[in-house]
Amino acid sequence: MKKLLLVLLSAPAILFCAFTVQKKFSQVKKRPNILFAIMDDVTFSHMGAYGCTWVKTPNFDRIAKNGLLFKNAYTPNAKCSPSRSCILTGRNSWQLEEAGNHLSYFPSKFVTVAEVLSQNGYDVGFTGKGCAPVVAKNQDGSPRQLLVKAYNELKTVPPTKFISNIDYAANFEQFLKNKKGEPFFFWYGGLEPHRGYEFNSGIVKGGKRISDVPDKDVYPFWPKVDSVKSDLLDYAFEIEYFDKQLGKMLKLLEETGELNNTLIIVTSDNGMPFPRVKGQEYEYSNHLPLAMMWADGISHPGRTINDMISNIDFVPTFLELAGLTHKTNTMQPVTGKSITDIFTSPKNGQVDLRRNYVLVGKERHDVGRPNDEGYPIRGIFQDSLLYLRNFKTDRWPVGNPETGYLNCDGGPTKTVCLNMVYSKTADFKYWLWNFGKRKTEELYNFKKDPACLNNLINDKKYKALSKKLSDHLLTELKKQGDPRMFGKGYLFDQYPYADKTSVNFYERYIIKDKTLNWEWVNDSDFQDLSRIKKATTALK
């Protein structure tokens, strides 16, 4: 009875707050422009604003200083195309049918926020990497551009052979010249720092040194060796390239008088392309950088926000700012929640106490298992704890050893960790942490143990908490119609893989099909564990 009375008494206050936020944005003279800048594979901690000393990001830091810095922003799915599909639809990946898988076919039924904005008065375009890699077609089979129009014609000479030759800033300038009026939505999709990297480019071309990377910044599931640190510096060099292009875009907005009424968002799609990060569902996999700046619309700039934000929250935020209701757009129901209350709040830290958890998960990413099967996971971050449920623990989490662990991009750090499988010392743990099989349930205190190495699931002190998190997770997934909650998880494995050069990878590799493609991993990544007794014993 007391709870009911409290709800009734608080309802007017909640309605008043909602009305105030709506009134605030209805009074804005012009609908805001939106510049959405998304890096390709960056973990949150590797930006200057978060305290990183060996990656220089003055433009990201400027946006954070003059706007908002989010300390707890997450992707629901730590892989390129499913994460980007979540961003554009406002739905979690298990709600997106084929689009919940990596390198998939994007169902025509899912309309993107870019398409909705384009239909309602916004000039829309993008440069670089859009919602990729996916294959998108209209209902009649014609090609479909999920971000409406590409601006990739203008090229430049990149500083390394693996950095894209697309002149991002010049193409943004061309978009600004071509747009018919206001407002606009533009997606800057940098292809950096996705692998591959030009070896030692961070040192040779970036002027960095191995000593720039302190041991504490080498995650504990990798050896603290020079080859790993050099790999990190190459990654840093490409982040800095993205940031420089962002700086040029900010200058263009200033010169055209558009800066103050442009909401600028800078984030990433998933964590860094290193072992146990990208393609997994741990803290460093899903926790992303996020900063926003909007002089005309963000009150009390310079704040740091602790609310837990999912990238599915962008869509309802954009729709609200654009003055579009659910009646005026054609999207499937949106799961995310608008964060415009944060824009108008004077608070630092936690703005909304109810925004205290995010859901994560995945199905099939890269192929490499028999029958192109995925590695299904669901999880929840809440109250400093991460609870994960692995549904098919007989499968290899990162892909089969004999087919190169395909859900981990090739590179020096992967090579170092893979070679630890031959170690006769405690260094074997590096292989086990990064590529070994897992338990059905995992529980981590991700604030004290961000590397997620100390599984607390069998700790009696956490038994009640793990049960509470599990119940909360499964309840939310059922509400969202997750097929895996209703005995239909097999559907995700049946959706076709869109890359014909590597579909049915496992079976084709076994028969030595010479047309098979594995350009994203190294030949040395393929391992035969049958004769490595330590590996087979550990897995049992």
C-alpha positions, -999 to +999 in steps of 0.1 A: +000+000+000+029+023+008+045+016-025+012+024-043+008+056-025+044+066-033+038+059-070+006+080-070+023+109-052+054+108-075+034+105-108+026+143-111+063+151-105+074+126-132+048+140-156+059+176-148+096+167-155+086+150-188+066+180-198+095+204-189+119+184-211+094+184-240+087+221-236+125+228-234+131+213-269+099+226-284+111+261-277+144+256-296+141+278-326+157+254-350+158+216-349+194+207-342+218+194-367+234+161-357+270+151-364+275+115-354+311+105-353+318+069-348+353+052-345+358+017-356+369-005-327+379+017-297+376+008-260+365+037-237+397+042-217+418+051-247+409+088-250+426+117-234+395+128-215+394+095-197+430+099-186+449+080-213+484+096-217+496+077-248+467+085-272+463+122-280+427+131-287+424+169-284+391+171-303+373+144-284+386+161-252+373+195-264+338+180-270+339+165-235+351+197-219+325+218-236+296+193-234+292+160-216+316+131-209+298+098-204+316+074-180+293+044-186+283+041-223+279+006-237+271-013-269+247-042-266+268-062-290+306-058-293+309-063-331+307-039-360+276-046-379+253-057-351+264-028-330+258-003-358+224-019-365+215-013-329+225+023-332+204+029-363+172+011-351+172+017-313+167-020-307+189-047-292+206-071-315+184-101-304+155-080-316+168-075-351+165-110-367+193-114-393+208-080-385+216-093-350+244-113-366+277-100-381+280-098-419+243-104-424+214-094-446+195-064-431+158-071-430+137-046-450+112-043-422+137-024-400+137+013-409+167+033-397+166+066-379+186+081-408+158+072-432+132+086-409+150+119-405+155+121-442+117+116-447+110+144-422+131+174-434+166+165-426+195+164-451+212+131-444+245+116-455+276+098-444+313+093-451+335+063-445+320+033-429+283+032-425+262+003-412+287-023-422+294-050-430+258-058-439+239-064-472+208-042-473+181-043-500+146-028-504+115-051-506+118-051-544+154-063-542+170-030-552+201-018-533+193+001-501+215+027-484+207+026-446+223+060-442+206+075-473+236+089-492+273+082-493+299+109-496+331+090-503+343+104-536+370+128-524+403+110-516+435+118-498+470+103-493+468+085-459+498+084-435+499+046-436+489+020-462+461+007-440+445+040-430+416+048-454+422+071-484+387+086-480+391+123-471+365+124-444+366+161-437+365+171-474+335+148-480+318+164-450+325+198-465+310+186-498+279+175-480+275+209-463+277+226-497+252+202-512+226+203-485+194+221-493+188+238-460+186+229-423+188+208-403+211+179-412+222+145-399+257+134-409+274+102-400+312+103-399+322+067-399+360+065-396+375+032-406+401+037-380+415+021-358+401-012-374+429-036-383+452-040-401+479-017-390+512-007-406+537-023-383+555+001-360+536+031-375+529+045-340+567+047-334+580+055-369+553+079-380+536+089-348+568+097-329+558+074-300+580+053-278+575+019-262+580+035-228+549+057-234+527+028-226+528+021-188+526-015-177+493-007-159+477+001-193+485-033-208+454-053-198+463-082-175+452-109-200+481-099-223+518-103-216+535-070-208+560-072-237+573-048-263+555-064-292+521-059-274+530-023-265+541-015-301+508-030-313+490-006-289+509+024-303+499+015-338+463+014-326+468+047-309+482+063-341+450+054-360+427+068-332+446+101-334+441+101-372+403+099-366+405+127-341+423+150-365+396+145-391+370+153-364+389+185-357+386+196-393+349+190-392+345+211-361+364+239-379+340+236-409+310+239-386+325+270-370+332+286-404+297+280-416+280+292-384+265+258-377+285+247-347+263+260-319+232+243-331+248+210-339+246+181-315+280+164-319+283+129-307+316+109-307+317+072-298+327+038-311+309+007-323+328-018-300+360-023-281+395-025-295+405-052-321+426-072-296+422-106-280+394-109-253+380-075-263+363-071-297+337-097-304+334-107-267+309-093-241+332-082-213+338-048-197+365-037-222+345-052-251+313-033-246+323-002-226+327+026-252+339+062-253+311+088-255+312+126-255+286+151-267+286+188-273+257+211-282+260+248-273+224+256-279+209+226-262+231+212-234+228+230-201+257+233-177+284+220-201+315+204-187+296+178-167+306+141-163+277+116-165+276+083-147+242+070-160+245+037-178+238+045-215+232+020-243+238+028-279+201+020-285+194+052-266+205+074-295+175+068-317+148+080-293+170+109-284+173+120-321+136+115-327+127+137-297+151+164-307+137+163-343+101+167-330+091+133-343+067+111-324+060+074-328+030+084-350+052+102-375+079+076-381+077+042-396+103+024-374+097-008-355+091-002-318+122+013-302+136-003-271+161+025-261+152+055-239+158+091-247+186+109-228+174+145-234+168+148-196+206+147-192+210+176-216+188+199-194+199+186-160+223+206-139+236+174-123+270+158-124+273+121-119+241+101-118+212+120-134+185+093-134+188+066-107+167+043-129+194+043-156+215+019-138+219-012-160+225-022-197+219-055-214+245-071-237+247-102-258+256-118-291+249-146-315+270-153-346+299-130-354+326-144-376+323-179-389+347-208-383+327-232-363+309-262-379+278-252-397+286-215-393+274-216-357+276-187-334+285-183-297+253-171-280+257-150-249+234-127-229+244-105-201+237-076-178+258-048-163+243-036-131+255-023-097+292-029-105+285-065-115+285-082-148+265-114-151+269-134-183+252-166-195+269-186-222+244-209-239+266-232-259+297-239-238+307-269-259+316-244-287+348-223-289+340-187-278+364-171-303+360-197-330+377-231-335+415-233-331+419-253-364+402-225-383+422-196-368+400-183-340+382-161-366+364-139-341+396-123-331+414-101-358+450-111-365+478-090-352+509-091-330+491-093-297+470-122-309+501-140-321+518-135-287+488-149-268+483-178-292+519-189-288+514-192-250+495-224-257+529-240-261+542-225-228+553-249-200+550-221-175+522-200-160+522-180-192+498-207-206+471-186-188+473-160-216+461-185-241+434-198-218+421-164-209+419-152-245+409-184-264+398-211-240+364-224-233+341-209-207+316-218-180+278-215-185+276-186-160+301-158-153+300-131-127+325-103-123+328-071-103+338-050-133+346-020-111+373-038-091+381-064-118+376-046-152+396-073-170+369-098-159+393-125-148+380-134-114+348-154-119+327-150-088+298-173-099+307-200-073+314-175-045+287-181-019+287-144-010+274-136-045+249-164-048+218-141-041+231-113-063+239-136-092+204-150-090+189-115-089+209-104-119+200-136-138+163-132-131+164-095-141+182-104-173+158-132-183+128-111-175+139-082-197+149-105-226+114-121-225+098-087-225+119-078-256+108-110-274+143-125-276+138-158-296+164-175-274+141-171-244+114-191-262+133-220-275+141-205-309+177-196-305+185-219-334+171-192-358+203-171-354+225-200-367+201-205-397+203-170-410+227-169-440+262-154-437+264-127-464+301-131-474+301-159-500+339-160-499+339-174-464+305-189-458+306-226-446+342-218-436+348-248-414+337-274-439+355-257-468+387-254-448+386-291-439+384-300-476+411-274-485+389-252-506+414-228-523+387-201-528+382-196-491+389-162-477+405-154-442+422-121-448+413-107-414+435-133-396+470-146-401+480-180-414+498-186-381+466-182-362+454-217-372+462-242-344+461-280-340+456-286-303+452-324-306+489-329-296+490-302-269+481-322-238+481-291-215+454-274-237+431-304-239+435-311-201+427-275-192+396-275-214+382-306-195 
